[in-house]
């Protein structure tokens, strides 16, 4: 078992039933060494009891809200952390009627300012969790995407080792020979993974997604690797006893979803195919702002994407 990382953290989830009524999915979260820890506390928000598909803090009077009221689409936030640090964030949106899922990856440098006078590094999405907690992060992403998000899953890195090993490894097409050494990391990092199709065990999976230096676009390239891993892990996990995978993963996560709900959702797997998983990156573009590299969300692109999720015409307005 890998010891706690002090600088870089990985988390993987083989449990996407939480999100899309598919019970075992894997995704990897990587936290960089330059992550920012903030100091701002998030104001408490009064909540009413919400159904599993609903959000108690979302405005259902909007056009998307009205569409969401008539659709059993589950949106769940997935986040990984090391202590107070978070990085790669994903929202899984699953339509339980059509049995289709969308994985929406939010780059770690996404520009999400909350106070104009904050230091620039506090305006990145990866600073939110430390300042506002998981509920605050959930609310921020709900506002950014404009979709109802009530449920969340926060995972630690041990889940990837336990769950990948439980399903006998995950097959991944490694795009190039991955070599990297950092003897000063804790624990020391030694990566040597050959190019081509490889069956990776738990620890190898961590190394595969810990590596990012060789991609042309390090952050977005890493996201594509994460998404490839998710699809492969789901395909492999669907052939196993999913309740066992869920129970194993559940011991490594923090969530506001009851384990009994996860287990009951396993019955919805009939007819689901990994061909029905769509991978997406938050619409936006990279740019330098205030002396730092940011990923600027494209509001119009996000709106168009969300409208397509909920079957709305692009020409409609709120």
Protein Blocks (a to p, Z undefined) as FASTA:
>chain_A
ZZddfkbccdddddfkmmnopabdcddddddfkbccdfbdcdddddddddfkbcfkbcfk
bmklmmmmmpccddddddddehjaccddddddddfklopacdddddfklccdfbfkbcfk
lmpfklmmmmnojmlmmmmmmmmnopacfbdcdddfklmmmmmmmnopaadddfbdcddd
dfkbccdddddddedjddddfklmmmmmmpoklpmblmlmmmmmmmmmmmmmmmmmmmpc
fklmmmmmmmmcccfbdfklmmmmmmmmgopafklpccdddedddddeehiacddddfkl
mmmmmmmmnopafkbcZZ
